[in-house]
Amino acid sequence: MTKSELVARLAAANPHLYQRDVERIVITIFEEIAAALARGDRVELRGFGAFSVKKRGARVGRNPRTGEAVDVIAKHIPYFKTGKELRERLNTDS
């Protein structure tokens, strides 16, 4: 599902809201999650999952074309861990 599809579904489910307002709400939520992660905070959505930032240390990688050793710098990466309710919902035998 793309962001525009999400906005369309939410607008259809909430006919009392304008689509532009729903779009602004969705964009604001994503921006706040990104801002919290940029600050190093953890974002937890109960029943859905948690977003956090993990640090990847520096390492020596390989150029896949030449096999040459390449230094890869340390970096921070976003990480998502699913919540228990979401995992159970995905693994039902229905």
Secondary structure, 3 states (H helix, E strand, C coil): CCHHHHHHHHHHHCCCCCHHHHHHHHHHHHHHHHHHHHCCCCEEECCCEEEEEEEECCEEEECCCCCCEEEECCEEEEEEEECHHHHHHHCCCC
